[in-house]
Amino acid sequence: MAFARDFDIQIGKRPTGPTNSMADIDGLSFGHVTLSDGAIQTGVTVVHPAPDSVFENKCVAACHVINGFGKSIGLMQLEELGQLESPIVLTNTLSVGTASTALVKHMLAGHPSIGETTGTVNPVVMECNDGAYLNDIRGLHVSQDHVQQALDQHAPQLVQGAVGAGTGMSCYGLKGGIGSASRLVDVGPRGFTLAATTLCNMGRLPDLMVNGRPVGAEIMTLQEEEAQAAELGSIIILLATDAPLTARQLKRICKRATAGLARTGTQFGSGSGDVVLGFSTAGRLPHDAPALPVLTMEMLHEDHLDDLFSATIEAVEEAILNALFASKTTKGKHDRVRKSLADWWMKLK
């Protein structure tokens, strides 16, 4: 598996974490179920925001909808309360309902109080449409068992490329998938990490930029194919940090992901669902109010948010490129093929 830096592509100047991925945030873990067999090119990806119950101790969270052509579940309550209380599940568009039911069952199994002595749970499921080119999305191949298998995994490392929810995705007319990157930020005597994970299914090939280079246009001259008329894909951007932030501050950071996405060339087309969800692992919020219901929490001073803004832009841009380089060339329904950017790269030298 190759990444952007394996091709001497370095985005920005900030240092990365040890794995240059969301796995650099302590306490996070991940799961994938990949369904790849002929016309079936789809799957499920799970991000566990904490090693313990995120329902009992919620993460501060926010979201930003860049373009709302999407079918995600759970964002309305997350936006209202500024809290994330379930793992995050990524899958294809028509499997959102299946994934939501499986996630609810998973939460009920682990929390007997839900719906009895306390309220319900807000499941977060996010999607992109892998059926436009590679996957038989009408077949509804993702089952609740597949989602549960992904939820049962707690891998400390995040596998990237054409895996899990990214199996059948297309990006800039090439093979899309899961990508991630991280950045380290020093604020006074303390250091923090911010990381991005992207589910990439957006963009037109002629628009693709790699670190300022018009790579998409170069590929177009080599393959002499007609350009895609409109941008009809989507991207889900997840941001995680261990910096202490309020939901309002996280929303400001989520908005900056737009700049990292734009640097790769996308136009946020009318038919594209582009959504950002950010959460912090610092300052967890207890589900049950303490006897004295006044919480004391840390928050970063506003004057130092610029460091996290630039870290976000760099991490999102590199995460998208990592998805393109790490995703292998894939044949799907109707024998359609999406080539990996890594397969094109040497031809562009």
C-alpha positions, 0 to 999 in steps of 0.5 A: 500500500502506497501513500502520497509521501511514498511519491515524494509528495509532502503537503504543508510544513507541519509535522505528522504524528507517528502513523500520519493517520487518525490512529495517532489520536490516543484511544481511537480504534477502527473496524472495516468489513470489505465486500469485494466480489465482481459487481459487489464492491462496497462495505462498512467502516467504523470509527470508535471515538473512545476506548470506553462507552461514548454513550456514558461519556460523550465526546464534544462534537460538531458538524458542517455541511458543505453541500447537503446532497446526502443521507447521513443519520444523526447530524441534527442532534449532534449539531444541536447538543454538540455531542457524539454518543455512538461510534461513527459508521460509514457505508454506502447510501442505500445501506444507511438504514441497515447500518443505523439499525445495526448500530442501535442494536449494538448500543442497546446490547451494551447499555440496558438503560437506553429506552428504559431508565434513560433516553434513546441513543443518537446513532451516527451513520454517514454515507457516499454513493458507490453505486454510480460506477463500481458497486451494485448498490441496488443489491443491498449487499451490506447486512446488519451482520456486516455492520456488527462485524465492523463494530466488533473490531477495535483495531489500533491502526487504520487501514486505508485505501479500497477497504470497508466503506471505501471499497467501491468509491470513485474519486476524481474519475480514479479509484477512491476510498479511505484516506487519513493524515495527522498533524501535530500542533504545539500550543505553549508548553502543550502539544496536541494532535489533529487528524482527518479521515476521508471517505472519498467519492467526489470530483472530476478528473480534469480538476484533480490537483496534487500539491498544486500540480494539475495531475488530472489534466495530465492524466486526461491527455494520456487516456484521451477520454471524455471528461465527466460532465458534472460532479455527482459524488460525495465526501465524508470528512471526519476530524478528530483531535485531543485538543480541549475545544468547545462544540462552537470551536470544533464547528469553526475547525470543521469549516476549514476542512473545506479549504483542504478539500478545495486544494485537491480541485473539487467544485462541491457540485450540486449533486455532491454530498460533502459533510464534515464531522469533528470531535474532541477526545478531551473534556468528555461529557457525562451522560448522567448529571452529577449531584452538583450539575456544574461541569468544569472543562478546559478549552483552548484560547481562541487566539490559538485556533489558527494553528488547528485551522492550518493543521486541518487544511493540511490533514484533509488535503493529504488524507484525500491524496492518501485515499487516491494513492492507497486505493488499488485499481478495482474492477466492478459492475459491468466490468467497469474499472477505476485505476489507482492514482499510484498506477498513473503516477509513474506514467506522468514523470 
